[in-house]
Amino acid sequence: MAEVAVLGAGFIGLSAAYWLMRDGHRVFLFDRLGPGEATSYGNAGTFAQYGCIPVNNPDVFRNLPRFLFSSTSPLRIRWQYLPHIAPWLVRFLLAARAEQYEHSAKALANLLAHAFDGYREMLSSGQLSSFVRRRECLYLYSSENSLHAAQPSLALRRSLGVRFETLDRDGVHQLEPNLAPIFASGTIFNDSWYLSDPHGFLQTLYASMTSQGLQHERTAIRTLAPSKSGVRIVDETGRSYAAEYAIVCTGAFSGRLARQCGDSVPLDTERGYHVRFPGMSSLISRPCGWSERGFYMVPMHDGIRAAGTVELGGYGPQKNPKLLRLI
């Protein structure tokens, strides 16, 4: 049995803690917030085994002007942040070359193919399984040109084992009659599912784990360094902790902690947004992703959650009102 420090109480951190405890290890969780109260709180909740297509694909060069300057683009860059993120952007664009793109897609597909197996045992608990909604995700395309442009990525998905069906305008309407009649076609991804309340799922998992001995230090970690006996951890107050191993699951903040251990990870922030429309869950029956606009509409327990878009702009708390209006 080892003593393991898990840094971060989101989906990755709590899942790691779950499996470590299952295997008999003693786990200490470090997060200033409660379970799932940062990035994991506002996500779209989808288990997207079809999501194996990297954002930086070969089309990114052709689409870059539209992404950067169109008022309906799902991508924004805070220009004052550009000098900081420029080295990362160069690597991002280099990885969009066809060979690297296909390599990344294969790696993602292999990882995502195990998503359900990774949760199967966890979901044997009736409390946790109650959050699961087995409804396939529907991708929507505003025009036939958009569907045509998506064919290379759909073909790559199919070659990697992703199952899907293509729907025409009538098929979309029959599946989701409350959608506005502005979508020319759609793709429905088989075998996908979602959570009705991601935050509630994590809170329930956390409560079960704390009853079984999970210890949670509500503090932020400032320093992480290898030591002779394992790893030394120092929090924001200067208090020191020791563990045999540490797992870093702090999202966009993980790069800084990794560098302290000698690992240079090309990681930066991708700010997402979500808007909740309370009391409207019955309008749609499944996650619906608007392809051109880069966000999902998901019927959750407390209303429709519209989540997505991308802003490259660092860690600051300032919201981008243009992306909120777009959603």
Disulfide bonds with the S-S distance in Angstrom:
none
